[in-house]
């Protein structure tokens, strides 16, 4: 759906090159508006708001959406439609899932949405599963396992492998339905029966189970707090079967007041945490999965991803996002790719996963220039660790942080909490990347032309620099040349 424009307003010029896209997701537990803008492969989130309307709360008993939930939904949809107009969203897609699909009065909610100018698309269960699978592939391109998207009214499963979707299914196992099954002592048996009927028993043997949905992400938040995990980034956080078992024991003894103190844990999720954990334990048992990996990306991101061209899908989301951030925040937008090519000959033995981290560091190497000089290195660490990156795990964030710390003047020590996230040899390599970036930036002054004329290479135990223009090899460049050579166990030589 495309909103009509209201004339040539100032905001229009700013968004013309990157039009804003939005999705209103009417789920069984929550209704959410997310507004995106930026590169199609990985647009940034400009706005994100949810309302826990609980549309599926009464489905198990009455088969319909209750009056209170309907009122909350009407208020939320009216606000979200107005916000989309004010933000001059170019394309707005409104989708509804299990609660609206299954409720006897789901049509009443559709009428409410249409009354405020929204056109609602009801997603079939299989389509919902497909979108969740694409969402995981959007944020974890090399995902190989089973995606489980837990909503309020349903659970979608989809097999992902080699960047594509295989079989998929939808089950009436939403978190708002689990309490009734547990009260009757039927949850484990019901999970096994449903999986058996659809030939999913043991389908996850030896494979990770990718978790999508607010209730399962909330379990990960709880585990982070319980283990004092040093990097509170939910995307690609892993939990074993033993961890899930421990979380179930914890939830049986921890009161709601204590849970409210857990950072990042929505109070609206607390009532369903125990049910979500029980369902997860049953799924891991009967799928025979090895453990879990949390995905911050799900249905909404999948809806964006499925509309990309094949070429856009194959783009590395980490590099796309880092390049965009460097373009927006750095002084020399063309410098990242050039800098990466310039230092690459020094690190030819880097494995491919690490080489892409080095490329990301080159794109982000200038993001701290607006900060106070005494805090530029800290700014680099903060962006690496806490930036909204995907397709990168905790170790990758640590290496990226180390490279930026060193490149932005933080020397060669290890700032906290990097040593808790990556081994010393990897951090040492990232330090070398940082020193090489620092050398290239100082030699060139951040400009493109000097780097195109200069070369740096390794021959035996010699780190040889050919500056192109000898006048550029000043005292500061010489110091950085020697520092990099020393870190690599070599001698610096000027060609």
C-alpha positions as CSV (number, residue, x, y, z in Angstrom):
1,X,0.0,0.0,0.0
2,X,1.4,3.4,-0.9
3,X,0.3,6.5,0.9
4,X,-0.6,9.6,-1.1
5,X,2.0,12.4,-0.8
6,X,0.8,15.8,0.6
7,X,2.9,18.1,-1.5
8,X,6.5,19.1,-1.6
9,X,7.4,19.2,2.1
10,X,11.0,19.5,3.4
11,X,11.1,15.9,4.6
12,X,10.3,14.7,1.1
13,X,13.7,15.8,-0.3
14,X,15.5,14.0,2.5
15,X,13.8,10.7,1.9
16,X,13.5,10.7,-1.9
17,X,16.6,8.7,-2.4
18,X,15.8,6.2,0.3
19,X,12.0,6.0,0.7
20,X,10.6,4.8,3.9
21,X,9.0,1.4,4.2
22,X,6.8,0.2,7.1
23,X,5.1,-3.0,8.3
24,X,2.2,-3.2,10.7
25,X,2.2,-6.7,12.1
26,X,-1.1,-7.8,13.8
27,X,0.0,-10.8,15.8
28,X,-1.8,-13.0,18.3
29,X,0.0,-11.4,21.3
30,X,1.1,-8.0,20.0
31,X,0.5,-5.4,17.3
32,X,3.6,-3.7,16.1
33,X,4.6,-0.9,13.7
34,X,8.2,-0.9,12.3
35,X,9.4,1.9,9.9
36,X,12.5,1.2,7.9
37,X,14.8,3.3,5.8
38,X,18.2,2.6,4.2
39,X,19.8,-0.1,1.9
40,X,17.2,-2.6,0.7
41,X,19.4,-5.5,1.9
42,X,19.4,-4.3,5.5
43,X,17.4,-1.1,6.1
44,X,17.8,0.6,9.4
45,X,14.9,0.7,11.8
46,X,13.7,4.3,12.2
47,X,10.8,3.6,14.5
48,X,9.5,0.5,16.4
49,X,6.5,0.4,18.7
50,X,4.3,-2.5,19.9
51,X,1.1,-2.8,21.8
52,X,0.5,-6.1,23.7
53,X,-3.2,-6.3,22.7
54,X,-3.5,-10.1,23.4
55,X,-5.8,-10.8,20.5
56,X,-5.3,-14.5,20.9
57,X,-5.8,-14.6,24.6
58,X,-9.4,-15.8,24.5
59,X,-9.2,-18.0,21.4
60,X,-8.8,-21.3,23.3
61,X,-11.9,-20.7,25.4
62,X,-14.3,-18.7,23.2
63,X,-12.9,-19.0,19.7
64,X,-13.1,-15.2,19.3
65,X,-11.1,-12.0,20.1
66,X,-12.5,-10.5,23.3
67,X,-13.8,-6.9,23.6
68,X,-10.9,-5.6,25.6
69,X,-8.3,-6.8,23.0
70,X,-10.4,-5.5,20.2
71,X,-10.5,-2.0,21.8
72,X,-6.7,-2.1,22.3
73,X,-6.2,-3.1,18.7
74,X,-8.4,-0.3,17.4
75,X,-6.5,2.3,19.3
76,X,-3.2,0.9,18.2
77,X,-4.1,0.7,14.5
78,X,-5.5,4.2,14.5
79,X,-2.2,5.5,16.0
80,X,0.0,3.4,13.7
81,X,-1.8,4.5,10.6
82,X,-1.5,8.2,11.6
83,X,2.2,7.8,12.4
84,X,2.9,6.2,9.0
85,X,1.3,9.2,7.3
86,X,3.2,11.7,9.4
87,X,6.5,9.8,8.7
88,X,5.7,9.9,4.9
89,X,6.0,6.2,4.6
90,X,6.1,5.4,0.9
91,X,5.1,1.7,1.1
92,X,3.1,0.3,4.0
93,X,2.2,-3.4,4.4
94,X,-0.3,-4.5,7.1
95,X,-0.3,-8.3,7.8
96,X,-2.3,-10.4,10.3
97,X,-1.4,-13.8,11.5
98,X,-3.0,-16.7,13.6
99,X,-5.4,-14.8,15.9
100,X,-7.2,-12.9,13.1
101,X,-7.0,-16.0,10.9
102,X,-8.6,-18.3,13.4
103,X,-11.0,-16.0,15.4
104,X,-14.7,-16.2,14.6
105,X,-14.8,-12.4,14.7
106,X,-11.5,-11.8,12.9
107,X,-13.5,-9.9,10.2
108,X,-14.4,-7.3,12.8
109,X,-10.8,-6.5,13.3
110,X,-10.3,-6.3,9.6
111,X,-13.1,-3.8,9.5
112,X,-11.5,-1.7,12.3
113,X,-8.2,-1.6,10.2
114,X,-9.9,-0.6,7.0
115,X,-11.8,2.1,8.9
116,X,-8.4,3.8,9.5
117,X,-7.2,3.4,6.0
118,X,-5.3,0.1,6.3
119,X,-5.5,-2.8,3.9
120,X,-4.9,-6.0,5.8
121,X,-3.3,-9.1,4.3
122,X,-4.1,-12.3,6.3
123,X,-1.1,-14.6,6.1
124,X,-1.8,-18.4,5.9
125,X,0.2,-20.5,8.3
126,X,2.5,-21.7,5.6
127,X,3.1,-18.1,4.4
128,X,3.8,-17.1,8.0
129,X,6.4,-19.9,8.3
130,X,8.0,-18.9,5.0
131,X,8.3,-15.2,6.2
132,X,9.9,-16.3,9.4
133,X,12.4,-18.5,7.5
134,X,13.4,-15.7,5.2
135,X,13.7,-13.4,8.2
136,X,16.3,-15.7,9.8
137,X,18.2,-16.0,6.5
138,X,18.2,-12.2,6.2
139,X,20.0,-11.9,9.5
140,X,21.9,-15.2,9.5
141,X,22.7,-16.0,5.8
142,X,24.5,-19.3,6.6
143,X,21.7,-20.7,8.9
144,X,21.3,-24.4,8.5
145,X,18.6,-25.9,10.7
146,X,15.0,-25.5,11.7
147,X,13.4,-22.1,12.4
148,X,10.7,-22.0,15.1
149,X,8.6,-18.8,15.1
150,X,6.5,-18.7,18.3
151,X,3.6,-16.4,18.2
152,X,0.6,-16.0,20.5
153,X,-1.7,-18.3,18.4
154,X,0.6,-20.6,16.4
155,X,4.1,-22.0,16.0
156,X,5.6,-22.1,12.6
157,X,8.5,-24.4,11.6
158,X,10.6,-24.2,8.5
159,X,13.8,-25.9,7.4
160,X,16.5,-23.5,6.2
161,X,19.6,-24.6,4.4
162,X,22.1,-22.9,1.9
163,X,20.2,-19.7,1.8
164,X,16.9,-21.3,0.8
165,X,13.7,-22.7,2.4
166,X,12.6,-26.3,2.4
167,X,9.6,-27.8,4.1
168,X,7.4,-25.7,6.3
169,X,4.4,-26.1,8.6
170,X,2.2,-24.3,11.1
171,X,0.9,-25.8,14.4
172,X,-1.7,-24.6,16.9
173,X,1.0,-24.2,19.6
174,X,1.0,-20.5,20.2
175,X,2.3,-19.4,23.6
176,X,-1.2,-18.2,24.6
177,X,-2.5,-21.8,24.1
178,X,0.2,-23.6,26.1
179,X,-1.2,-22.9,29.6
180,X,-4.3,-24.9,28.9
181,X,-2.3,-27.9,27.6
182,X,0.0,-27.8,30.6
183,X,-2.9,-27.7,33.1
184,X,-4.2,-30.9,31.5
185,X,-0.7,-32.5,31.5
186,X,-0.9,-32.8,27.7
187,X,1.8,-30.5,26.4
188,X,4.5,-33.0,25.7
189,X,2.2,-35.6,24.2
190,X,0.5,-33.0,22.1
191,X,3.8,-31.7,20.7
192,X,4.9,-35.3,19.9
193,X,1.5,-36.1,18.2
194,X,1.5,-33.0,16.0
195,X,5.1,-33.4,14.9
196,X,4.5,-37.1,14.2
197,X,1.3,-36.3,12.1
198,X,3.3,-33.9,9.9
199,X,6.4,-36.0,9.8
200,X,8.6,-33.6,11.8
201,X,9.6,-36.0,14.6
202,X,13.4,-36.0,14.7
203,X,13.7,-33.6,11.8
204,X,16.1,-31.4,13.7
205,X,18.6,-34.2,14.6
206,X,22.0,-32.7,14.9
207,X,20.8,-29.3,13.8
208,X,20.3,-26.0,15.7
209,X,16.8,-24.7,16.4
210,X,16.6,-21.0,15.4
211,X,14.3,-19.1,17.8
212,X,12.0,-16.4,16.5
213,X,9.4,-14.6,18.6
214,X,9.3,-12.3,21.6
215,X,8.6,-15.0,24.2
216,X,11.6,-17.1,23.2
217,X,13.8,-14.0,23.0
218,X,12.7,-13.1,26.5
219,X,14.1,-16.5,27.7
220,X,17.4,-15.6,26.2
221,X,17.3,-12.2,28.1
222,X,16.7,-14.1,31.3
223,X,19.7,-16.4,30.6
224,X,22.0,-13.5,29.9
225,X,21.1,-12.0,33.2
226,X,21.5,-15.3,35.1
227,X,24.9,-16.0,33.6
228,X,26.1,-12.3,33.6
229,X,26.8,-12.6,29.9
230,X,29.1,-9.7,29.0
231,X,27.5,-8.7,25.7
232,X,23.7,-8.2,26.0
233,X,23.0,-8.6,22.2
234,X,20.2,-11.0,21.6
235,X,20.9,-11.8,17.9
236,X,22.8,-15.1,17.5
237,X,22.8,-15.8,21.2
238,X,23.1,-19.6,21.7
239,X,21.5,-21.7,24.4
240,X,21.9,-25.5,24.9
241,X,19.3,-28.0,25.9
242,X,20.8,-28.0,29.4
243,X,20.4,-24.2,29.5
244,X,16.7,-24.5,28.7
245,X,16.3,-27.1,31.4
246,X,18.0,-24.8,33.9
247,X,15.8,-21.8,32.8
248,X,12.7,-23.9,33.5
249,X,13.9,-24.6,37.0
250,X,14.7,-20.9,37.5
251,X,11.3,-19.8,36.4
252,X,9.6,-22.2,38.8
253,X,11.3,-20.4,41.8
254,X,11.7,-16.8,40.7
255,X,8.9,-14.4,41.4
256,X,7.5,-11.8,39.0
257,X,9.0,-9.0,41.0
258,X,12.5,-10.3,40.4
259,X,11.8,-10.9,36.7
260,X,10.8,-7.3,36.3
261,X,14.3,-6.3,37.2
262,X,15.9,-8.2,34.3
263,X,17.2,-5.7,31.7
264,X,15.5,-5.7,28.4
265,X,12.8,-8.1,29.6
266,X,9.3,-6.8,28.7
267,X,6.9,-7.1,31.6
268,X,4.2,-8.1,29.1
269,X,6.2,-11.3,28.4
270,X,6.6,-12.4,32.0
271,X,3.3,-14.2,32.3
272,X,4.1,-16.5,29.3
273,X,7.8,-17.2,30.1
274,X,7.2,-20.5,31.8
275,X,4.9,-21.7,29.0
276,X,7.4,-20.6,26.4
277,X,10.2,-22.5,28.2
278,X,8.1,-25.7,28.5
279,X,7.2,-25.6,24.8
280,X,10.8,-25.1,23.9
281,X,12.0,-28.0,26.0
282,X,9.4,-30.2,24.3
283,X,10.4,-29.0,20.8
284,X,14.1,-29.7,21.4
285,X,13.3,-33.1,22.7
286,X,11.1,-34.3,19.8
287,X,12.9,-32.5,17.0
288,X,16.2,-33.8,18.5
289,X,17.9,-30.5,17.9
290,X,21.4,-29.9,19.3
291,X,20.5,-26.5,20.9
292,X,19.2,-23.1,20.0
293,X,20.3,-19.9,18.3
294,X,18.2,-16.7,18.8
295,X,17.3,-14.6,15.8
296,X,16.4,-11.0,16.3
297,X,15.0,-11.1,12.7
298,X,11.7,-12.8,12.0
299,X,8.5,-12.4,10.0
300,X,8.7,-8.6,9.3
301,X,12.3,-8.8,8.1
302,X,11.3,-11.9,6.1
303,X,8.6,-9.9,4.3
304,X,11.2,-7.4,3.2
305,X,13.7,-10.0,2.3
306,X,11.4,-12.0,0.1
307,X,10.9,-9.0,-2.2
308,X,14.6,-8.6,-2.9
309,X,16.2,-9.6,-6.2
310,X,18.5,-12.6,-6.2
311,X,21.5,-10.3,-6.4
312,X,20.3,-8.3,-3.4
313,X,19.8,-11.4,-1.3
314,X,23.4,-12.5,-1.9
315,X,24.8,-9.3,-0.6
316,X,26.6,-9.7,2.8
317,X,24.3,-7.8,5.3
318,X,27.2,-7.0,7.6
319,X,29.2,-5.3,4.9
320,X,26.1,-3.6,3.5
321,X,25.3,-2.1,6.9
322,X,28.9,-1.2,7.7
323,X,29.4,0.5,4.3
324,X,26.2,2.5,4.9
325,X,27.2,3.5,8.4
326,X,30.6,4.6,7.1
327,X,29.0,6.6,4.4
328,X,26.8,8.4,6.9
329,X,29.2,8.9,9.7
330,X,32.7,9.1,8.2
331,X,34.5,11.9,6.4
332,X,35.5,10.0,3.3
333,X,32.6,7.8,2.1
334,X,34.7,6.1,-0.6
335,X,37.5,5.2,1.7
336,X,36.3,1.9,3.2
337,X,36.6,-0.4,0.2
338,X,39.8,1.2,-1.0
339,X,41.4,0.9,2.5
340,X,40.4,-2.8,2.6
341,X,42.0,-3.5,-0.7
342,X,45.1,-1.6,0.3
343,X,45.7,-3.6,3.5
344,X,44.5,-7.0,2.2
345,X,47.9,-8.1,0.9
346,X,49.2,-8.1,4.5
347,X,46.5,-10.6,5.6
348,X,46.2,-13.1,2.8
349,X,46.0,-16.0,5.2
350,X,42.9,-14.7,7.0
351,X,40.1,-17.2,6.8
352,X,37.1,-15.9,4.8
353,X,34.9,-15.3,7.9
354,X,37.6,-13.1,9.4
355,X,38.4,-11.3,6.2
356,X,34.9,-10.0,6.1
357,X,35.2,-8.7,9.6
358,X,38.3,-6.9,8.5
359,X,36.4,-5.4,5.6
360,X,33.7,-4.2,8.0
361,X,36.3,-2.6,10.2
362,X,37.7,-0.7,7.2
363,X,34.2,0.7,6.5
364,X,33.8,1.8,10.1
365,X,37.3,3.1,10.6
366,X,36.3,6.7,10.5
367,X,33.0,6.6,12.6
368,X,34.7,8.2,15.7
369,X,36.0,11.3,14.1
370,X,33.2,13.5,15.5
371,X,33.8,12.3,19.1
372,X,36.1,14.0,21.6
373,X,39.7,12.8,20.6
374,X,40.1,11.3,24.0
375,X,37.1,9.0,23.5
376,X,37.3,8.1,19.8
377,X,38.6,4.6,20.6
378,X,35.8,4.0,23.0
379,X,33.3,5.2,20.4
380,X,34.7,2.5,18.0
381,X,34.3,-0.2,20.6
382,X,30.7,0.9,21.4
383,X,29.7,0.8,17.7
384,X,31.2,-2.6,17.2
385,X,29.7,-4.2,20.3
386,X,26.4,-2.6,20.4
387,X,25.6,-1.6,16.8
388,X,22.6,-3.2,15.2
389,X,24.7,-5.6,13.1
390,X,23.6,-9.0,11.9
391,X,25.5,-12.0,10.4
392,X,28.0,-11.6,13.2
393,X,28.4,-13.5,16.4
394,X,30.0,-12.4,19.8
395,X,33.5,-13.3,18.7
396,X,33.1,-11.3,15.5
397,X,31.9,-8.3,17.4
398,X,34.9,-8.6,19.7
399,X,37.4,-8.7,16.7
400,X,35.6,-5.7,15.1
401,X,35.8,-3.8,18.4
402,X,39.5,-4.6,18.8
403,X,40.3,-3.4,15.3
404,X,38.4,-0.1,15.7
405,X,39.8,0.4,19.2
406,X,43.4,0.2,17.8
407,X,42.6,2.1,14.6
408,X,41.0,5.0,16.5
409,X,44.0,5.4,18.8
410,X,43.3,3.0,21.6
411,X,46.8,1.4,21.3
412,X,47.2,-2.4,21.4
413,X,45.7,-3.3,24.8
414,X,42.4,-5.2,25.2
415,X,39.5,-3.2,26.4
416,X,36.8,-5.0,28.4
417,X,34.9,-7.2,27.7
418,X,36.8,-8.4,24.6
419,X,38.9,-11.1,26.2
420,X,35.7,-12.8,27.5
421,X,34.4,-13.0,23.9
422,X,37.4,-14.0,21.8
423,X,40.7,-15.8,22.1
424,X,44.0,-13.9,22.4
425,X,45.3,-15.0,19.0
426,X,42.2,-13.6,17.2
427,X,42.3,-10.3,19.1
428,X,46.0,-10.0,18.2
429,X,45.1,-10.4,14.6
430,X,42.4,-7.8,14.9
431,X,44.9,-5.4,16.5
432,X,47.1,-5.8,13.4
433,X,44.1,-4.9,11.3
434,X,43.7,-1.8,13.4
435,X,47.3,-0.8,13.0
436,X,47.2,-1.3,9.3
437,X,44.0,0.8,9.0
438,X,45.7,3.5,11.1
439,X,48.7,3.5,8.8
440,X,46.7,3.7,5.7
441,X,44.5,6.6,7.0
442,X,47.5,8.6,8.2
443,X,49.5,8.0,5.0
444,X,46.6,9.1,2.8
445,X,45.0,11.7,5.0
446,X,41.8,9.8,4.5
447,X,41.8,10.6,0.7
448,X,41.5,8.1,-2.1
449,X,44.3,9.3,-4.5
450,X,47.3,8.7,-2.2
451,X,46.2,5.1,-1.5
452,X,45.8,4.4,-5.2
453,X,49.5,5.3,-5.7
454,X,50.9,3.6,-2.5
455,X,51.4,-0.1,-1.8
456,X,52.2,-2.1,1.3
457,X,53.5,-5.7,1.2
458,X,55.1,-8.5,3.1
459,X,58.3,-10.1,1.8
460,X,59.9,-12.5,4.2
461,X,60.3,-10.7,7.5
462,X,60.0,-7.3,5.9
463,X,56.9,-5.0,5.9
464,X,57.6,-2.9,2.9
465,X,55.8,0.4,2.2
466,X,55.9,2.2,-1.1
467,X,54.3,5.6,-0.4
468,X,53.9,6.6,-4.1
469,X,54.8,10.2,-3.2
470,X,57.9,10.3,-0.8
471,X,56.7,13.6,0.6
472,X,53.8,11.7,2.3
473,X,56.1,9.6,4.4
474,X,56.5,11.9,7.3
475,X,57.4,11.2,10.9
476,X,53.9,10.1,12.0
477,X,53.6,7.7,9.1
478,X,57.0,6.3,9.9
479,X,55.9,5.6,13.5
480,X,52.8,3.9,12.4
481,X,54.7,1.8,9.8
482,X,57.1,0.6,12.5
483,X,54.3,-0.1,15.0
484,X,52.5,-2.3,12.5
485,X,55.7,-4.1,11.6
486,X,56.5,-4.7,15.3
487,X,53.1,-6.1,16.0
488,X,53.5,-8.5,13.0
489,X,57.0,-9.6,14.1
490,X,58.7,-7.9,11.1
491,X,61.0,-5.1,10.2
492,X,59.7,-1.9,8.6
493,X,61.3,-0.9,5.3
494,X,60.6,2.1,3.0
495,X,60.7,1.1,-0.7
